[in-house]
C-alpha cells in the first residue's frame, strides 16, 4: 500500500480511530535514540572542555533570547 493510499484510508476513519492512529504515529517518532543522544553528549563535553580551556567563548543568555525576537 502506498503512502497516498494509506492516507486515504486513514481519512475514512472515525475521529476516535484517527486520534489513536495519530497518537501512535507520534509516539513512534518520540522514542529516544541512544546513538543520537551519545553524539550530543560527546558534542556537549567537547564544547565544555573548549570553553574551560578558553578556546571558545560564551554568549550571555540575555543576548541569545534578544536575538530570537
N, C-alpha and C positions, 0 to 999 in steps of 0.2 A: 504494500500500500504506500502510495506516495505521500509526501507531507501535505500536499493540497487536498488529497482525498481524506487524510486523517483530520484535517481542519474542518472540512465539510461535514464529516461525521460528528465531530465534537460540537459543532454549532447546532446540530439537531437535538442535542441532549437537553434534558430538563435543567433548570437553573441549579438545583442542588447537585446534580451529577457534574455539571460544568465546574462548580466550585470545588468539588472533590478532585476532579481532574487537574484543575489549575493548581490547587494546593499541593497535590502530589508532584506535579512537574517542578514547581518552585522549590519544594523540599529536596528534590533530587539534585538541584543545582547548588543548594546551600550546604552541601557536605564539605567538611574540612578536607583540604588536600595537604597531606603530610609533606609531600615533596615541595609544594609551593611555600608552605609555612617554613620549611627549612631554608629555602632560598632567602626569604625575607628576614629570617633570624640572622643568617650569615651577613646579609647586607647591613642590617642594623648594627651588628657587632663591629663590622669594618668601619662604619661611619663613626661609631663611638670612639674607637681607637684613634682614628684620624683626627677627630675633634680634640681628644685629650692630648694628642701629640702636637697640636697646633697646625696641622696640615690643612684643616678646613675650619671655617668659622661657623657661627650660628646667627640666626635671624630671630630677633625678638618676636614673640607670639603676637604682639600687638601689630607689628608690621605685616605679618602673614595674613591676619584677618582683615587688615585695612586694604590689602591688595585684592582681596576676594570681592569687594563691593563694586 
